[in-house]
Amino acid sequence: MHRDEATKRFHDGGDALAELIDESQPAELPTPDTDVPMVSRSVRLPLETYERVRAAAEARGIGVTTLMRQWIEAGLADLDDSATVSLADVRRALASLSRPTAA
């Protein structure tokens, strides 16, 4: 059914809405990519700042929101000197550092 027809049937009232729901196929929900519950928040950034973040994420081969999440987590870890860091995170951080070249 076309969207315009569905909207018209919705606004017509009566049993049209119930019939529309009965005739519709159930929606398939996307499978989450993590077992950790996530919260989506909106952040307003100046365009220049966003472009810098986007470029940094692209250089690392990750998404913008993934990089923002990593930076937030790193900032929070800096606030707590007793924070425990996983070995995998330490290895990833070390691997991302540029290696010095022999002179």
Jmol script that loads the backbone (N, CA, C; Angstrom):
load data "model"
ATOM      1  N   MET A   1       0.848  -1.164   0.000  1.00  0.00           N
ATOM      2  CA  MET A   1       0.000   0.000   0.000  1.00  0.00           C
ATOM      3  C   MET A   1       0.901   1.236   0.000  1.00  0.00           C
ATOM      4  N   HIS A   2       0.531   2.209  -0.813  1.00  0.00           N
ATOM      5  CA  HIS A   2       1.291   3.446  -0.921  1.00  0.00           C
ATOM      6  C   HIS A   2       1.085   4.302   0.328  1.00  0.00           C
ATOM      7  N   ARG A   3       2.072   5.072   0.682  1.00  0.00           N
ATOM      8  CA  ARG A   3       2.021   5.895   1.898  1.00  0.00           C
ATOM      9  C   ARG A   3       0.837   6.854   1.895  1.00  0.00           C
ATOM     10  N   ASP A   4       0.556   7.494   0.739  1.00  0.00           N
ATOM     11  CA  ASP A   4      -0.563   8.439   0.675  1.00  0.00           C
ATOM     12  C   ASP A   4      -1.890   7.744   0.968  1.00  0.00           C
ATOM     13  N   GLU A   5      -2.052   6.543   0.432  1.00  0.00           N
ATOM     14  CA  GLU A   5      -3.283   5.792   0.676  1.00  0.00           C
ATOM     15  C   GLU A   5      -3.399   5.422   2.153  1.00  0.00           C
ATOM     16  N   ALA A   6      -2.286   5.003   2.752  1.00  0.00           N
ATOM     17  CA  ALA A   6      -2.297   4.646   4.172  1.00  0.00           C
ATOM     18  C   ALA A   6      -2.650   5.856   5.030  1.00  0.00           C
ATOM     19  N   THR A   7      -2.102   7.018   4.699  1.00  0.00           N
ATOM     20  CA  THR A   7      -2.401   8.238   5.447  1.00  0.00           C
ATOM     21  C   THR A   7      -3.873   8.601   5.326  1.00  0.00           C
ATOM     22  N   LYS A   8      -4.416   8.499   4.103  1.00  0.00           N
ATOM     23  CA  LYS A   8      -5.835   8.802   3.885  1.00  0.00           C
ATOM     24  C   LYS A   8      -6.709   7.859   4.697  1.00  0.00           C
ATOM     25  N   ARG A   9      -6.381   6.577   4.671  1.00  0.00           N
ATOM     26  CA  ARG A   9      -7.180   5.601   5.418  1.00  0.00           C
ATOM     27  C   ARG A   9      -7.097   5.866   6.921  1.00  0.00           C
ATOM     28  N   PHE A  10      -5.937   6.295   7.382  1.00  0.00           N
ATOM     29  CA  PHE A  10      -5.776   6.613   8.801  1.00  0.00           C
ATOM     30  C   PHE A  10      -6.694   7.760   9.206  1.00  0.00           C
ATOM     31  N   HIS A  11      -6.722   8.809   8.375  1.00  0.00           N
ATOM     32  CA  HIS A  11      -7.504   9.998   8.711  1.00  0.00           C
ATOM     33  C   HIS A  11      -8.995   9.823   8.457  1.00  0.00           C
ATOM     34  N   ASP A  12      -9.383   8.815   7.690  1.00  0.00           N
ATOM     35  CA  ASP A  12     -10.805   8.563   7.448  1.00  0.00           C
ATOM     36  C   ASP A  12     -11.500   8.071   8.705  1.00  0.00           C
ATOM     37  N   GLY A  13     -10.755   7.496   9.640  1.00  0.00           N
ATOM     38  CA  GLY A  13     -11.340   7.025  10.894  1.00  0.00           C
ATOM     39  C   GLY A  13     -12.074   5.713  10.722  1.00  0.00           C
ATOM     40  N   GLY A  14     -12.954   5.411  11.652  1.00  0.00           N
ATOM     41  CA  GLY A  14     -13.714   4.168  11.605  1.00  0.00           C
ATOM     42  C   GLY A  14     -12.808   2.973  11.808  1.00  0.00           C
ATOM     43  N   ASP A  15     -13.139   1.892  11.126  1.00  0.00           N
ATOM     44  CA  ASP A  15     -12.364   0.659  11.239  1.00  0.00           C
ATOM     45  C   ASP A  15     -11.175   0.629  10.285  1.00  0.00           C
ATOM     46  N   ALA A  16     -11.000   1.706   9.535  1.00  0.00           N
ATOM     47  CA  ALA A  16      -9.939   1.723   8.533  1.00  0.00           C
ATOM     48  C   ALA A  16      -8.563   1.508   9.164  1.00  0.00           C
ATOM     49  N   LEU A  17      -8.333   2.123  10.308  1.00  0.00           N
ATOM     50  CA  LEU A  17      -7.028   1.977  10.958  1.00  0.00           C
ATOM     51  C   LEU A  17      -6.808   0.536  11.407  1.00  0.00           C
ATOM     52  N   ALA A  18      -7.832  -0.064  12.010  1.00  0.00           N
ATOM     53  CA  ALA A  18      -7.711  -1.456  12.454  1.00  0.00           C
ATOM     54  C   ALA A  18      -7.470  -2.380  11.266  1.00  0.00           C
ATOM     55  N   GLU A  19      -8.166  -2.127  10.153  1.00  0.00           N
ATOM     56  CA  GLU A  19      -7.974  -2.938   8.947  1.00  0.00           C
ATOM     57  C   GLU A  19      -6.565  -2.753   8.395  1.00  0.00           C
ATOM     58  N   LEU A  20      -6.101  -1.509   8.414  1.00  0.00           N
ATOM     59  CA  LEU A  20      -4.754  -1.224   7.920  1.00  0.00           C
ATOM     60  C   LEU A  20      -3.716  -1.987   8.733  1.00  0.00           C
ATOM     61  N   ILE A  21      -3.870  -1.991  10.043  1.00  0.00           N
ATOM     62  CA  ILE A  21      -2.933  -2.712  10.906  1.00  0.00           C
ATOM     63  C   ILE A  21      -3.023  -4.211  10.651  1.00  0.00           C
ATOM     64  N   ASP A  22      -4.246  -4.722  10.504  1.00  0.00           N
ATOM     65  CA  ASP A  22      -4.427  -6.152  10.242  1.00  0.00           C
ATOM     66  C   ASP A  22      -3.791  -6.577   8.931  1.00  0.00           C
ATOM     67  N   GLU A  23      -3.845  -5.706   7.911  1.00  0.00           N
ATOM     68  CA  GLU A  23      -3.334  -6.038   6.579  1.00  0.00           C
ATOM     69  C   GLU A  23      -1.818  -5.881   6.481  1.00  0.00           C
ATOM     70  N   SER A  24      -1.228  -5.140   7.390  1.00  0.00           N
ATOM     71  CA  SER A  24       0.205  -4.829   7.307  1.00  0.00           C
ATOM     72  C   SER A  24       1.059  -6.001   7.759  1.00  0.00           C
ATOM     73  N   GLN A  25       2.236  -6.078   7.170  1.00  0.00           N
ATOM     74  CA  GLN A  25       3.220  -7.081   7.568  1.00  0.00           C
ATOM     75  C   GLN A  25       3.957  -6.578   8.807  1.00  0.00           C
ATOM     76  N   PRO A  26       4.316  -7.480   9.722  1.00  0.00           N
ATOM     77  CA  PRO A  26       5.075  -7.037  10.901  1.00  0.00           C
ATOM     78  C   PRO A  26       6.425  -6.454  10.487  1.00  0.00           C
ATOM     79  N   ALA A  27       6.828  -5.424  11.168  1.00  0.00           N
ATOM     80  CA  ALA A  27       8.119  -4.799  10.885  1.00  0.00           C
ATOM     81  C   ALA A  27       9.233  -5.646  11.482  1.00  0.00           C
ATOM     82  N   GLU A  28      10.346  -5.731  10.755  1.00  0.00           N
ATOM     83  CA  GLU A  28      11.517  -6.441  11.269  1.00  0.00           C
ATOM     84  C   GLU A  28      12.436  -5.427  11.924  1.00  0.00           C
ATOM     85  N   LEU A  29      12.751  -5.663  13.179  1.00  0.00           N
ATOM     86  CA  LEU A  29      13.635  -4.762  13.899  1.00  0.00           C
ATOM     87  C   LEU A  29      15.084  -5.125  13.621  1.00  0.00           C
ATOM     88  N   PRO A  30      15.962  -4.117  13.512  1.00  0.00           N
ATOM     89  CA  PRO A  30      17.375  -4.418  13.285  1.00  0.00           C
ATOM     90  C   PRO A  30      17.984  -5.109  14.498  1.00  0.00           C
ATOM     91  N   THR A  31      18.961  -5.953  14.236  1.00  0.00           N
ATOM     92  CA  THR A  31      19.665  -6.643  15.312  1.00  0.00           C
ATOM     93  C   THR A  31      20.739  -5.709  15.861  1.00  0.00           C
ATOM     94  N   PRO A  32      20.749  -5.461  17.171  1.00  0.00           N
ATOM     95  CA  PRO A  32      21.784  -4.588  17.737  1.00  0.00           C
ATOM     96  C   PRO A  32      23.174  -5.175  17.497  1.00  0.00           C
ATOM     97  N   ASP A  33      24.166  -4.300  17.289  1.00  0.00           N
ATOM     98  CA  ASP A  33      25.528  -4.767  17.042  1.00  0.00           C
ATOM     99  C   ASP A  33      26.324  -4.923  18.332  1.00  0.00           C
ATOM    100  N   THR A  34      25.659  -4.804  19.470  1.00  0.00           N
ATOM    101  CA  THR A  34      26.335  -4.948  20.754  1.00  0.00           C
ATOM    102  C   THR A  34      25.350  -5.454  21.802  1.00  0.00           C
ATOM    103  N   ASP A  35      25.879  -6.142  22.803  1.00  0.00           N
ATOM    104  CA  ASP A  35      25.044  -6.599  23.914  1.00  0.00           C
ATOM    105  C   ASP A  35      24.877  -5.511  24.969  1.00  0.00           C
ATOM    106  N   VAL A  36      25.675  -4.456  24.861  1.00  0.00           N
ATOM    107  CA  VAL A  36      25.634  -3.365  25.826  1.00  0.00           C
ATOM    108  C   VAL A  36      24.538  -2.383  25.410  1.00  0.00           C
ATOM    109  N   PRO A  37      23.595  -2.094  26.299  1.00  0.00           N
ATOM    110  CA  PRO A  37      22.560  -1.115  25.944  1.00  0.00           C
ATOM    111  C   PRO A  37      23.203   0.240  25.644  1.00  0.00           C
ATOM    112  N   MET A  38      22.767   0.871  24.576  1.00  0.00           N
ATOM    113  CA  MET A  38      23.306   2.167  24.175  1.00  0.00           C
ATOM    114  C   MET A  38      22.211   3.221  24.259  1.00  0.00           C
ATOM    115  N   VAL A  39      22.618   4.462  24.491  1.00  0.00           N
ATOM    116  CA  VAL A  39      21.710   5.599  24.535  1.00  0.00           C
ATOM    117  C   VAL A  39      22.135   6.555  23.438  1.00  0.00           C
ATOM    118  N   SER A  40      21.192   6.995  22.648  1.00  0.00           N
ATOM    119  CA  SER A  40      21.481   7.939  21.580  1.00  0.00           C
ATOM    120  C   SER A  40      21.237   9.359  22.085  1.00  0.00           C
ATOM    121  N   ARG A  41      22.221  10.231  21.891  1.00  0.00           N
ATOM    122  CA  ARG A  41      22.111  11.627  22.305  1.00  0.00           C
ATOM    123  C   ARG A  41      22.515  12.503  21.138  1.00  0.00           C
ATOM    124  N   SER A  42      21.932  13.659  21.057  1.00  0.00           N
ATOM    125  CA  SER A  42      22.264  14.614  20.012  1.00  0.00           C
ATOM    126  C   SER A  42      23.299  15.599  20.547  1.00  0.00           C
ATOM    127  N   VAL A  43      24.308  15.893  19.737  1.00  0.00           N
ATOM    128  CA  VAL A  43      25.346  16.848  20.126  1.00  0.00           C
ATOM    129  C   VAL A  43      25.461  17.889  19.021  1.00  0.00           C
ATOM    130  N   ARG A  44      25.366  19.146  19.400  1.00  0.00           N
ATOM    131  CA  ARG A  44      25.505  20.227  18.420  1.00  0.00           C
ATOM    132  C   ARG A  44      26.977  20.632  18.358  1.00  0.00           C
ATOM    133  N   LEU A  45      27.542  20.544  17.162  1.00  0.00           N
ATOM    134  CA  LEU A  45      28.943  20.904  16.957  1.00  0.00           C
ATOM    135  C   LEU A  45      29.036  21.934  15.843  1.00  0.00           C
ATOM    136  N   PRO A  46      29.985  22.854  15.939  1.00  0.00           N
ATOM    137  CA  PRO A  46      30.243  23.720  14.792  1.00  0.00           C
ATOM    138  C   PRO A  46      30.677  22.854  13.606  1.00  0.00           C
ATOM    139  N   LEU A  47      30.328  23.260  12.409  1.00  0.00           N
ATOM    140  CA  LEU A  47      30.639  22.473  11.214  1.00  0.00           C
ATOM    141  C   LEU A  47      32.128  22.156  11.126  1.00  0.00           C
ATOM    142  N   GLU A  48      32.973  23.136  11.400  1.00  0.00           N
ATOM    143  CA  GLU A  48      34.421  22.915  11.315  1.00  0.00           C
ATOM    144  C   GLU A  48      34.871  21.828  12.297  1.00  0.00           C
ATOM    145  N   THR A  49      34.320  21.846  13.498  1.00  0.00           N
ATOM    146  CA  THR A  49      34.662  20.822  14.494  1.00  0.00           C
ATOM    147  C   THR A  49      34.215  19.455  14.019  1.00  0.00           C
ATOM    148  N   TYR A  50      32.978  19.377  13.514  1.00  0.00           N
ATOM    149  CA  TYR A  50      32.472  18.094  13.023  1.00  0.00           C
ATOM    150  C   TYR A  50      33.339  17.570  11.884  1.00  0.00           C
ATOM    151  N   GLU A  51      33.748  18.437  10.971  1.00  0.00           N
ATOM    152  CA  GLU A  51      34.583  18.007   9.844  1.00  0.00           C
ATOM    153  C   GLU A  51      35.929  17.471  10.333  1.00  0.00           C
ATOM    154  N   ARG A  52      36.481  18.077  11.367  1.00  0.00           N
ATOM    155  CA  ARG A  52      37.739  17.579  11.932  1.00  0.00           C
ATOM    156  C   ARG A  52      37.541  16.207  12.566  1.00  0.00           C
ATOM    157  N   VAL A  53      36.437  16.035  13.287  1.00  0.00           N
ATOM    158  CA  VAL A  53      36.142  14.734  13.898  1.00  0.00           C
ATOM    159  C   VAL A  53      35.931  13.690  12.809  1.00  0.00           C
ATOM    160  N   ARG A  54      35.181  14.053  11.768  1.00  0.00           N
ATOM    161  CA  ARG A  54      34.918  13.122  10.666  1.00  0.00           C
ATOM    162  C   ARG A  54      36.218  12.694   9.997  1.00  0.00           C
ATOM    163  N   ALA A  55      37.109  13.650   9.761  1.00  0.00           N
ATOM    164  CA  ALA A  55      38.394  13.334   9.133  1.00  0.00           C
ATOM    165  C   ALA A  55      39.231  12.420  10.034  1.00  0.00           C
ATOM    166  N   ALA A  56      39.219  12.681  11.331  1.00  0.00           N
ATOM    167  CA  ALA A  56      39.968  11.839  12.272  1.00  0.00           C
ATOM    168  C   ALA A  56      39.403  10.424  12.295  1.00  0.00           C
ATOM    169  N   ALA A  57      38.088  10.308  12.265  1.00  0.00           N
ATOM    170  CA  ALA A  57      37.456   8.981  12.257  1.00  0.00           C
ATOM    171  C   ALA A  57      37.778   8.243  10.963  1.00  0.00           C
ATOM    172  N   GLU A  58      37.711   8.958   9.856  1.00  0.00           N
ATOM    173  CA  GLU A  58      38.011   8.343   8.557  1.00  0.00           C
ATOM    174  C   GLU A  58      39.460   7.853   8.512  1.00  0.00           C
ATOM    175  N   ALA A  59      40.378   8.647   9.059  1.00  0.00           N
ATOM    176  CA  ALA A  59      41.789   8.252   9.082  1.00  0.00           C
ATOM    177  C   ALA A  59      42.006   6.983   9.905  1.00  0.00           C
ATOM    178  N   ARG A  60      41.160   6.771  10.902  1.00  0.00           N
ATOM    179  CA  ARG A  60      41.266   5.576  11.748  1.00  0.00           C
ATOM    180  C   ARG A  60      40.433   4.410  11.221  1.00  0.00           C
ATOM    181  N   GLY A  61      39.633   4.683  10.190  1.00  0.00           N
ATOM    182  CA  GLY A  61      38.804   3.625   9.615  1.00  0.00           C
ATOM    183  C   GLY A  61      37.618   3.241  10.484  1.00  0.00           C
ATOM    184  N   ILE A  62      37.114   4.212  11.259  1.00  0.00           N
ATOM    185  CA  ILE A  62      35.959   3.948  12.127  1.00  0.00           C
ATOM    186  C   ILE A  62      34.911   5.028  11.901  1.00  0.00           C
ATOM    187  N   GLY A  63      33.723   4.802  12.432  1.00  0.00           N
ATOM    188  CA  GLY A  63      32.647   5.774  12.304  1.00  0.00           C
ATOM    189  C   GLY A  63      32.838   6.963  13.234  1.00  0.00           C
ATOM    190  N   VAL A  64      32.192   8.062  12.878  1.00  0.00           N
ATOM    191  CA  VAL A  64      32.288   9.284  13.673  1.00  0.00           C
ATOM    192  C   VAL A  64      31.795   9.050  15.099  1.00  0.00           C
ATOM    193  N   THR A  65      30.640   8.404  15.244  1.00  0.00           N
ATOM    194  CA  THR A  65      30.105   8.204  16.592  1.00  0.00           C
ATOM    195  C   THR A  65      30.959   7.239  17.402  1.00  0.00           C
ATOM    196  N   THR A  66      31.594   6.286  16.727  1.00  0.00           N
ATOM    197  CA  THR A  66      32.503   5.374  17.430  1.00  0.00           C
ATOM    198  C   THR A  66      33.689   6.153  17.988  1.00  0.00           C
ATOM    199  N   LEU A  67      34.249   7.047  17.177  1.00  0.00           N
ATOM    200  CA  LEU A  67      35.376   7.858  17.640  1.00  0.00           C
ATOM    201  C   LEU A  67      34.956   8.777  18.782  1.00  0.00           C
ATOM    202  N   MET A  68      33.792   9.404  18.660  1.00  0.00           N
ATOM    203  CA  MET A  68      33.306  10.264  19.745  1.00  0.00           C
ATOM    204  C   MET A  68      33.145   9.466  21.037  1.00  0.00           C
ATOM    205  N   ARG A  69      32.598   8.261  20.929  1.00  0.00           N
ATOM    206  CA  ARG A  69      32.413   7.408  22.108  1.00  0.00           C
ATOM    207  C   ARG A  69      33.765   7.065  22.725  1.00  0.00           C
ATOM    208  N   GLN A  70      34.763   6.747  21.882  1.00  0.00           N
ATOM    209  CA  GLN A  70      36.097   6.423  22.389  1.00  0.00           C
ATOM    210  C   GLN A  70      36.701   7.620  23.116  1.00  0.00           C
ATOM    211  N   TRP A  71      36.544   8.810  22.545  1.00  0.00           N
ATOM    212  CA  TRP A  71      37.092  10.002  23.177  1.00  0.00           C
ATOM    213  C   TRP A  71      36.405  10.288  24.509  1.00  0.00           C
ATOM    214  N   ILE A  72      35.093  10.118  24.548  1.00  0.00           N
ATOM    215  CA  ILE A  72      34.362  10.343  25.800  1.00  0.00           C
ATOM    216  C   ILE A  72      34.813   9.342  26.857  1.00  0.00           C
ATOM    217  N   GLU A  73      34.926   8.075  26.459  1.00  0.00           N
ATOM    218  CA  GLU A  73      35.365   7.045  27.409  1.00  0.00           C
ATOM    219  C   GLU A  73      36.783   7.317  27.898  1.00  0.00           C
ATOM    220  N   ALA A  74      37.662   7.770  27.000  1.00  0.00           N
ATOM    221  CA  ALA A  74      39.036   8.092  27.400  1.00  0.00           C
ATOM    222  C   ALA A  74      39.048   9.278  28.365  1.00  0.00           C
ATOM    223  N   GLY A  75      38.226  10.286  28.084  1.00  0.00           N
ATOM    224  CA  GLY A  75      38.139  11.442  28.970  1.00  0.00           C
ATOM    225  C   GLY A  75      37.623  11.064  30.345  1.00  0.00           C
ATOM    226  N   LEU A  76      36.622  10.195  30.378  1.00  0.00           N
ATOM    227  CA  LEU A  76      36.095   9.738  31.663  1.00  0.00           C
ATOM    228  C   LEU A  76      37.124   8.907  32.418  1.00  0.00           C
ATOM    229  N   ALA A  77      37.890   8.099  31.696  1.00  0.00           N
ATOM    230  CA  ALA A  77      38.931   7.293  32.341  1.00  0.00           C
ATOM    231  C   ALA A  77      39.997   8.196  32.957  1.00  0.00           C
ATOM    232  N   ASP A  78      40.297   9.319  32.292  1.00  0.00           N
ATOM    233  CA  ASP A  78      41.277  10.261  32.835  1.00  0.00           C
ATOM    234  C   ASP A  78      40.799  10.883  34.147  1.00  0.00           C
ATOM    235  N   LEU A  79      39.493  10.988  34.313  1.00  0.00           N
ATOM    236  CA  LEU A  79      38.948  11.559  35.549  1.00  0.00           C
ATOM    237  C   LEU A  79      39.106  10.622  36.733  1.00  0.00           C
ATOM    238  N   ASP A  80      39.209   9.329  36.443  1.00  0.00           N
ATOM    239  CA  ASP A  80      39.277   8.314  37.497  1.00  0.00           C
ATOM    240  C   ASP A  80      40.600   7.571  37.378  1.00  0.00           C
ATOM    241  N   ASP A  81      41.563   7.923  38.224  1.00  0.00           N
ATOM    242  CA  ASP A  81      42.883   7.290  38.158  1.00  0.00           C
ATOM    243  C   ASP A  81      42.850   5.818  38.533  1.00  0.00           C
ATOM    244  N   SER A  82      41.777   5.374  39.159  1.00  0.00           N
ATOM    245  CA  SER A  82      41.704   3.971  39.564  1.00  0.00           C
ATOM    246  C   SER A  82      40.956   3.115  38.545  1.00  0.00           C
ATOM    247  N   ALA A  83      40.648   3.678  37.388  1.00  0.00           N
ATOM    248  CA  ALA A  83      39.877   2.936  36.386  1.00  0.00           C
ATOM    249  C   ALA A  83      40.678   1.753  35.861  1.00  0.00           C
ATOM    250  N   THR A  84      39.987   0.655  35.619  1.00  0.00           N
ATOM    251  CA  THR A  84      40.600  -0.539  35.051  1.00  0.00           C
ATOM    252  C   THR A  84      40.417  -0.499  33.542  1.00  0.00           C
ATOM    253  N   VAL A  85      41.493  -0.771  32.827  1.00  0.00           N
ATOM    254  CA  VAL A  85      41.450  -0.768  31.368  1.00  0.00           C
ATOM    255  C   VAL A  85      41.714  -2.181  30.892  1.00  0.00           C
ATOM    256  N   SER A  86      40.946  -2.618  29.909  1.00  0.00           N
ATOM    257  CA  SER A  86      41.150  -3.977  29.408  1.00  0.00           C
ATOM    258  C   SER A  86      42.455  -4.062  28.626  1.00  0.00           C
ATOM    259  N   LEU A  87      43.063  -5.223  28.646  1.00  0.00           N
ATOM    260  CA  LEU A  87      44.304  -5.447  27.919  1.00  0.00           C
ATOM    261  C   LEU A  87      44.104  -5.219  26.427  1.00  0.00           C
ATOM    262  N   ALA A  88      42.958  -5.612  25.905  1.00  0.00           N
ATOM    263  CA  ALA A  88      42.666  -5.414  24.480  1.00  0.00           C
ATOM    264  C   ALA A  88      42.664  -3.931  24.134  1.00  0.00           C
ATOM    265  N   ASP A  89      42.092  -3.084  25.010  1.00  0.00           N
ATOM    266  CA  ASP A  89      42.088  -1.646  24.767  1.00  0.00           C
ATOM    267  C   ASP A  89      43.503  -1.074  24.796  1.00  0.00           C
ATOM    268  N   VAL A  90      44.330  -1.557  25.723  1.00  0.00           N
ATOM    269  CA  VAL A  90      45.720  -1.099  25.804  1.00  0.00           C
ATOM    270  C   VAL A  90      46.468  -1.479  24.529  1.00  0.00           C
ATOM    271  N   ARG A  91      46.297  -2.709  24.083  1.00  0.00           N
ATOM    272  CA  ARG A  91      46.973  -3.153  22.855  1.00  0.00           C
ATOM    273  C   ARG A  91      46.521  -2.336  21.652  1.00  0.00           C
ATOM    274  N   ARG A  92      45.210  -2.047  21.573  1.00  0.00           N
ATOM    275  CA  ARG A  92      44.698  -1.240  20.466  1.00  0.00           C
ATOM    276  C   ARG A  92      45.299   0.157  20.499  1.00  0.00           C
ATOM    277  N   ALA A  93      45.375   0.738  21.686  1.00  0.00           N
ATOM    278  CA  ALA A  93      45.932   2.082  21.823  1.00  0.00           C
ATOM    279  C   ALA A  93      47.401   2.106  21.423  1.00  0.00           C
ATOM    280  N   LEU A  94      48.152   1.112  21.873  1.00  0.00           N
ATOM    281  CA  LEU A  94      49.574   1.044  21.522  1.00  0.00           C
ATOM    282  C   LEU A  94      49.768   0.833  20.027  1.00  0.00           C
ATOM    283  N   ALA A  95      48.934   0.009  19.429  1.00  0.00           N
ATOM    284  CA  ALA A  95      49.056  -0.263  17.996  1.00  0.00           C
ATOM    285  C   ALA A  95      48.733   0.971  17.163  1.00  0.00           C
ATOM    286  N   SER A  96      47.884   1.856  17.694  1.00  0.00           N
ATOM    287  CA  SER A  96      47.498   3.040  16.926  1.00  0.00           C
ATOM    288  C   SER A  96      48.545   4.148  16.987  1.00  0.00           C
ATOM    289  N   LEU A  97      49.492   4.051  17.935  1.00  0.00           N
ATOM    290  CA  LEU A  97      50.549   5.057  18.038  1.00  0.00           C
ATOM    291  C   LEU A  97      51.536   4.879  16.896  1.00  0.00           C
ATOM    292  N   SER A  98      52.038   5.991  16.406  1.00  0.00           N
ATOM    293  CA  SER A  98      53.029   5.874  15.335  1.00  0.00           C
ATOM    294  C   SER A  98      54.329   5.335  15.920  1.00  0.00           C
ATOM    295  N   ARG A  99      54.948   4.459  15.179  1.00  0.00           N
ATOM    296  CA  ARG A  99      56.192   3.838  15.641  1.00  0.00           C
ATOM    297  C   ARG A  99      57.378   4.726  15.240  1.00  0.00           C
ATOM    298  N   PRO A 100      58.323   4.938  16.155  1.00  0.00           N
ATOM    299  CA  PRO A 100      59.497   5.753  15.804  1.00  0.00           C
ATOM    300  C   PRO A 100      60.349   5.042  14.750  1.00  0.00           C
ATOM    301  N   THR A 101      60.937   5.820  13.882  1.00  0.00           N
ATOM    302  CA  THR A 101      61.789   5.244  12.838  1.00  0.00           C
ATOM    303  C   THR A 101      63.245   5.322  13.262  1.00  0.00           C
ATOM    304  N   ALA A 102      64.046   4.379  12.779  1.00  0.00           N
ATOM    305  CA  ALA A 102      65.475   4.364  13.107  1.00  0.00           C
ATOM    306  C   ALA A 102      66.160   5.520  12.395  1.00  0.00           C
ATOM    307  N   ALA A 103      67.090   6.168  13.074  1.00  0.00           N
ATOM    308  CA  ALA A 103      67.787   7.322  12.495  1.00  0.00           C
ATOM    309  C   ALA A 103      69.003   6.895  11.732  1.00  0.00           C
TER     310      ALA A 103
END
end "model"
wireframe off; spacefill off
backbone 0.3
color backbone group
